[in-house]
């Protein structure tokens, strides 16, 4: 079938939307491309249609499990063979998927970017011919993006290692700086970056100035006007989702909470109930939304400030995908501003923590093996900034990521040793016998000791892993692996620690400033006197939106000139701060820095505070409504005479 016939046969469409045709033609001509389309504008079809026609596998990198499941359900409905390999699957399910991919029965395979760090998966996928790599939410590769994920930076090198000639980048929230960054990292031709307009004529953007105490009443009033229409209410914190959902239910509005603190089965059931219309209103953190492709969402409320303009654009983009009018309303005040800022400050490691990390790097030319979570705890650096630091060290040619492996492998026999050995020729029997002998058995499970196997002269670790994978895939053993170890080569072992610590501290200071500026840009947007639709489109580089849309709170003359600020009492005296902090200081074996104490009073978790069980102390989060640097300044003030 040709392109047009395939489009009609599988998807039931006779024509493509603006932008789709150019992207798909670029891919089918053998070139790489990027599709920068607003949420709900059909980015996914840009890879789904070529996937049917391309000769080999289409490998899709997706950031969230919910997004994968939604895409897989759609592909299944179109009779396109697709699957995922993810952490929720049984070994049997993963094995069946891998076999289907190996045999060419599966056309689309969806994974997270972290899956590529898995040595078992890389060993498998390196033997599979791949036509196209698709990077969904591709803005994650850019430090200038709102959702930077360091592991995305490794995708260009993975492309080279796996011999993937073509790449398709998909995103809805890329500013001009992010688009330029994506284009350079994947060496895309400028003409192959396709950007469609961000203006949505059916979205009504409203900003209401609502004091914190009046928010729930205002929300109930608004929802009562159309209680059965599909609605998402976005909040920042998990406990706020529970609280607001309970208050709406008490007011007779059928609402449920949704957040990442719930178990996977419950979240899945809630999402399905919302998609089917059984639950009309979902009160959710940003954990809900990616993968929610419901056409008739009529209302999106922001009960709290979103994290950024990019997040706001993504979240309102879930409304009105059927083209009919939808209302997006912010219940605006600045009470939650400090919470958003605290997320940023919590991800900024202290200079002393950065120096501790650098001192862990071997200076003798030996490989550096790390377990990320353990290292994060030892250095008092949260996991995301730790990964960012490691990437910065790679970019400065101090480290080079080599590979990752599971420290622990264990297996149990499904068939007996004798039955397994009988399947192979004498040479392989001897090898497997050494593997089994080097894997002492407890009651059921055999723990693989790679050193013992090596000493028997059986072979390299990679050969042992490949053999165990083979036995697992053929149902002869059940294989488990855990404790991911990442291995780095120290490219410059004699780097100057003080200079590098200063450089990294400065980078994080700039990053912190950039993120705080991003939050301020969002506040300025909500207090703007410029058409909100035009302002939003221009932020994403679209200069073609009308200067006055006629359906936002600026154009209808209801825009507040400023959002209400919380009325806070003066910060407590330094003696009171010290009193709250004293039990924490007592629990610590070393003096705590002003930064750590500020995090404690602000309610920001860090590895050190978790180790000290800070959340059990009465002072934790006592000042979460106050600005971070105001608290720090108060802590650092000299004691009064």
Steps between C-alpha positions, in 0.01 A plus 500: 500500500612857440485780759145611418363146496670419830359816658147404394531128574650517848390838630183577307624844392487633147726800564776605737501806725728799434857408580439123510543456126834681491640304796381162370633566150836599650516174697393289200771665289762364742575820692466593868242755613345683795129570551434798729120489523270620780345240731223306328611583145588149385875469562470124559371430150832634369668178618200261504435526125868459395539211749254293295697560179862497620674163464631461856419590859392846611645557850314764703650673805214611725540676837198356681337161534151651468599656169627165372183319603279755327703477179502118510123488548455725196737292284324179607165653397650557153638143478860624499723256693662699781630430850703645785765372735456663838553449870144384570527189282567146606811328366277279288331801339831675429643180354198462269534862381872457430429185303233682296744784427777257406271318256376823341143447617496830696530820299510753788685456830459760776753541781619761750838663440629327814443160336800571274727494807402138560777274371259212437274721289787660308643158427161396362415815299847522341410189299168643377491710178338837577352728232408798717564634850215719629565731795171608657505809724832580332534831687628285791839496325552873549623675813299796376182290512262483792543128561869432440592132546875437490467147357346651185838659425636153424249428223720631215781262602253211535391570141856458382565185704180333381548611136168684487508720192176695554356690794164669553471752786155583636402772746226751570691733730821621342607863510731628223807434721390142563427436131849623410652275767311193374596574140871528582516188720339279233653685202162564337475702180316828578242430226412170671389670823126548451324748729125553485313782674438484875180704488186305597192703398262280704676551835367773729782610731387662824701630794299568816653687794387283791640525856609164639212486749242537220640248252295196595175701505577648158587157361175348630299786350664456160470120496136513609415673171589181307561220754489215249741639241848351481729712719857491632593705806880530530667546839867503604513264799363151562325588824331797327356260239346287778371801691339675201343177370344438842365857516349471151341166585350651817348771279334235280749509212624159387876548529796275573864567587789372289870525584829310489464387863225256401582147393513427129182289489291771664635768270428284197143436617440871562637597160278244326196623695575858392552398137166313496314791660422313821698762694433848356750695711860407588695702756859422417865585520699507175533121535164498319488621143782351297324227308152634569369551148132567570342709226212659693667657805304822537673656800854519638539684830830595656424504870867576566755675284650266236876443512573701184346640183603173330310295758199731470501458121518120529222485757251729325586316177302202630178699471283521191682255278172437318516860373203619707522783751681424825575722798839519673486690829774595745387572855788736543689618805862492609457281809657200326795691357739396776413132447601526133820683591583244768499222239781693328701575815476137612664391175798732542781308670721677751863573400620263775282219357640559151854483638419174681380352171820601322713345773333163434634492142803266475829675428694186406353442156271220618136486377250665734205278586203664670155416627318830450266490799777399740729774363219757529455412866875505573546843338170655616393577141155414374486246219408732209771760572749216556427368151530853364840539670623176344392625158680832560815303586464306175457819299818638661690181398573394858277192478378283217202270552601149397217263581274388781434157636311328774720425798288202596367222282315201635302223338296196585470183297176430316650201322761292683874557447525165323215582260656836418850364445368219278376760248851622411820375340794402725675838479189691609421237762841564657439877497152471657626254759758762608225764518284274717794407723583870541142577605450356849141398571311588815156344543371596157709777348854476365715811553731566203862558607672643192845494666471130583388422145791704361751319720376170357598633159139494379506841334406867501213642699318595178506139380357380832220759486420408137482131591271564797281725285473220243398244763250748646344582162455128427327435830778280642580732793340806656755784511489811721736795514523796738721779635598694191867598492614773263861490380693812399847538354692782666628690198686765700600343831717791617242777466513782754222430753466858628475648150251238384290541815488876439401445136218257587377724781480787253311285248242405760475860614421599141253214471330604823478859378357382167232290671400780740483737200276247322260510796500881495431498123195287572373745766556786254298306241203462734516870590548607135291762321583338164262247340579171678464288186742723306743521793501120539556437129783754485673332795528186285622689195164523317455855369188425296239491779249789495600795717154495661332159516174635644460208742750548784465702819716781355289532185175485700637757749491270803875463543635582849786750509660303784441173680421508874798447730475301824487701818788357702604590850855624552755219507544361854798620700834330450467340844180325388669376182786362706255329734333322206838403356664384825363139502628459143842637593510257795418205272788588267859394566630816330388866493225562245535776241263794470385355165401168661321673788315721251392191305379350831288801594373533140389135488748403226624142521868424441687169545660629821165615643346164413788325679437718808125419486433874473133458409435369851628825653252774589695765307490326161308718252407748772578791266402351163303814405801728545763575236808277518757777509304696761522197730868452427575866564319478834702192598828670409428826685737553791338440837374820663703632795 
